[in-house]
Amino acid sequence: MKLLHGTTAMVTGSTRGIGLAIATEFAKNGATVILHGSKKSRYGLDALNMVKKYSPASSICFFDVANRKDVARECGRILRQHPKIDILVNNAGILASALLTSMTYTQWDRVIKTNLYGVFFVTKAVLPAMISHKYGRIINMSSIAATLGDWGMTNYGASKAGILGFTKSLSKEVARYTITVNAICPGLVDTGIMDNVSAEYVSKMLAKIPLRRKASAAEVAQLITFIASAKASYITGEAIHINGGWV
């Protein structure tokens, strides 16, 4: 039997990159997937068509994870269609790199609201249904930036470190309902989020990684698929690193 047979999973930020890799891997492993994008685009339709090859009942929704009212409205609609969401992956996130001395308040706010508030808003909207069914897997995408930090990433690092604290605390609150909560901390991954980072900077980061390469999005997705499965029932409250030995 496939790892996620018969489950329903919601993956935020899943029209491209790691999110799409997660959604696709979930579908291959038997889940019905609810994809998510911040707004309607060709990426969303292309992503849905890809996932539907493996899971025809999958669907897509669009809302801004940083907007509390949008999240509540759309998640309410989704829960009326799918009263049982077994797996939630909070993957939606953005970068807005700048040194603190030149970082604007808008750059700070956008990253914190999307990366951290978004996790809070979506989890709060979906969690009651998990509690009602006494089962769930919540997986929050953090980053190596949460523990190592780096130049130009005070906003991003703070948001991802906040996710670690959120994960640890929530895991204790919901364990009695057979709900696990874990964070995934990728290192350098070969996705579009690094497109605006200079080649020189990427080379410097690769030099710090013992395996001397980026992770593929598929490698991250395969790890998350295991954590989302029944086989990972005793893993909760953890920050799981996948970084090629970068410490």
C-alpha atoms as one frame of an Amber mdcrd trajectory, in Angstrom:
protein
   0.000   0.000   0.000   1.204   3.518  -0.780   2.505   5.584   2.150  -0.312
   8.155   2.077  -3.125   5.995   0.738  -6.559   7.448   1.506  -5.311  10.706
   3.028  -6.137  14.301   2.151  -3.250  16.771   2.217  -3.088  20.550   1.894
   0.213  22.071   0.779   0.559  25.853   0.788   2.837  27.485  -1.744   2.661
  24.462  -4.018   2.508  25.842  -7.550   6.291  25.724  -7.986   9.544  24.623
  -6.388   9.624  22.547  -3.218   5.882  22.916  -2.715   5.068  21.418  -6.103
   7.575  18.621  -5.500   5.836  17.852  -2.182   2.372  17.903  -3.751   3.512
  15.614  -6.573   5.224  13.157  -4.227   2.138  13.081  -1.999  -0.054  12.339
  -5.027   2.268   9.552  -6.166   1.932   8.055  -2.692  -1.853   7.964  -2.697
  -2.949  11.306  -1.219  -5.655  13.598  -2.528  -3.852  16.936  -2.613  -5.188
  20.460  -2.188  -2.629  22.683  -3.861  -2.357  26.372  -3.037  -1.126  29.514
  -4.707  -1.191  33.144  -3.643  -3.038  34.142  -6.821  -4.339  32.548  -9.991
  -1.642  32.002 -12.614  -0.559  29.584 -15.298   1.809  28.054 -12.730  -1.160
  26.990 -10.659  -2.975  25.339 -13.544   0.204  23.620 -14.738   0.883  22.384
 -11.199  -2.633  21.036 -10.792  -2.466  19.202 -14.111   0.830  17.605 -13.070
  -0.529  16.430  -9.721  -3.786  15.189 -11.256  -1.809  12.677 -13.314  -1.289
  10.776 -10.067  -4.302  11.919  -8.044  -7.284  12.893 -10.241  -9.381  14.143
  -7.302  -6.809  16.795  -6.364  -7.708  20.495  -6.538  -6.209  23.950  -6.090
  -7.112  27.050  -4.073  -5.827  30.614  -4.124  -5.445  33.000  -1.194  -2.891
  35.179   0.564  -1.573  33.300   3.615  -0.663  36.642   5.198  -4.285  37.827
   5.132  -6.154  36.409   8.116  -9.615  36.961   6.644  -8.681  35.386   3.303
  -7.256  32.356   5.097 -10.320  31.901   7.311 -12.727  32.244   4.382 -10.906
  29.937   1.972  -9.960  27.306   4.546 -13.577  27.272   5.699 -14.669  26.604
   2.128 -12.055  23.869   1.724 -13.131  22.180   4.953 -16.727  22.087   3.748
 -15.517  20.193   0.683 -12.919  18.111   2.532 -14.058  17.748   6.153 -11.026
  15.581   6.903  -7.612  17.119   6.200  -5.039  14.634   7.426  -1.869  16.472
   6.421  -1.010  20.173   6.372   2.281  21.370   4.943   2.956  25.059   5.594
   5.358  25.720   2.744   4.410  29.191   1.474   7.292  31.598   1.956   9.203
  34.488   0.439  12.644  36.097   0.524  13.375  39.831   0.594  17.102  40.013
   1.256  18.795  43.188   2.475  21.264  44.209   5.149  19.426  45.445   8.219
  20.798  48.958   7.760  19.107  49.206   4.358  16.124  46.909   4.942  12.796
  48.695   4.650   9.956  48.201   7.083   7.951  46.825   4.179  10.599  44.178
   3.461  10.569  43.139   7.109   6.774  43.048   7.354   6.200  41.119   4.113
   8.569  38.313   5.084   7.363  38.004   8.686   3.696  38.138   7.706   4.008
  35.597   4.894   6.473  33.177   6.465   5.423  33.273  10.128   1.934  34.747
  10.366   0.957  32.563   7.408   1.866  29.412   9.336  -0.184  30.613  12.308
  -3.237  31.626  10.253  -3.456  28.461   8.144  -2.730  26.090  11.026  -5.321
  27.788  13.228  -7.902  27.420  10.461  -7.224  23.723   9.765  -6.369  22.433
  13.255  -9.919  22.153  14.684 -10.832  19.598  11.997  -7.744  17.547  12.855
  -8.606  17.680  16.550 -12.162  16.582  15.770 -10.877  13.521  13.890  -8.080
  12.939  16.424  -5.434  12.628  13.746  -3.107  14.907  11.830   0.306  15.653
  10.458   1.437  19.282  10.473   4.730  19.962   8.732   6.178  23.468   8.789
   8.904  24.534   6.388  11.683  26.263   8.287  15.257  26.660   7.013  18.903
  26.313   7.901  18.733  30.120   8.134  16.804  29.675  11.394  19.856  28.246
  13.141  22.843  29.538  11.162  21.641  32.919   9.948  23.349  34.756   7.107
  24.010  38.187   5.695  20.928  39.992   4.446  18.524  37.545   6.059  17.525
  39.031   9.404  13.872  39.046   8.357  13.957  35.588   6.756  16.013  34.041
   9.567  13.715  35.522  12.208  10.627  34.182  10.442  12.079  30.689  10.103
  13.349  30.638  13.702   9.864  31.648  14.814   8.510  28.603  13.004  10.773
  26.365  15.100   9.379  27.791  18.337   5.840  27.530  17.006   6.417  23.888
  16.044   7.893  22.869  19.401   5.084  24.479  21.372   2.215  23.283  19.199
   3.514  19.704  19.200   3.010  19.601  22.968  -0.490  21.051  22.755  -1.863
  18.580  20.216  -0.040  15.303  20.908  -3.032  14.028  22.903  -5.083  14.165
  19.682  -2.621  11.945  17.766  -1.433  14.981  15.831   2.273  15.356  15.158
   3.950  18.671  14.371   7.418  18.872  12.851   9.588  21.413  11.079  11.798
  20.743   8.073  14.997  22.773   7.777  16.414  22.550   4.251  19.820  23.888
   3.365  20.540  24.958  -0.194  17.866  23.557  -2.516  17.783  23.797  -6.289
  14.607  25.880  -6.708  13.576  29.263  -8.057  13.761  30.969  -4.652  17.518
  31.394  -5.199  17.165  32.949  -8.673  17.892  36.449  -7.385  20.986  35.370
  -5.433  24.345  35.957  -7.121  26.344  33.021  -8.493  29.282  34.106  -6.328
  27.171  33.874  -3.178  25.845  30.442  -4.169  29.416  29.229  -4.773  30.428
  30.391  -1.301  27.510  28.499   0.218  28.319  25.325  -1.719  31.862  25.472
  -0.341  30.393  25.136   3.173  28.458  21.968   2.306  30.436  18.721   2.733
  28.455  17.031  -0.067  29.311  20.009  -2.330  25.914  20.234  -3.990  22.402
  21.536  -3.610  19.560  19.261  -2.595  16.937  18.544  -5.204  13.350  19.483
  -4.439  12.472  15.798  -4.873  14.842  14.796  -2.052  13.145  17.234   0.307
   9.707  16.037  -0.815  10.593  12.393  -0.179  11.641  13.197   3.388   8.420
  15.110   3.992   6.338  12.265   2.570   7.775   9.937   5.194   7.151  12.446
   8.005   3.568  12.820   6.753   2.977   9.072   6.819   1.768   6.720   9.549
   5.292   5.299   9.725   6.463   8.541  11.392   3.895   8.399  14.196   6.506
   8.720  16.980   8.266  11.765  15.534   6.943  15.096  16.789   8.265  18.466
  17.909  11.405  18.026  15.823  13.411  20.307  13.561  14.599  17.908  10.877
  17.571  19.126   8.864  18.287  18.166   5.262  21.386  20.149   4.366  24.179
  17.932   3.038  26.127  18.266   6.279  26.132  22.084   6.345  26.429  22.996
  10.034
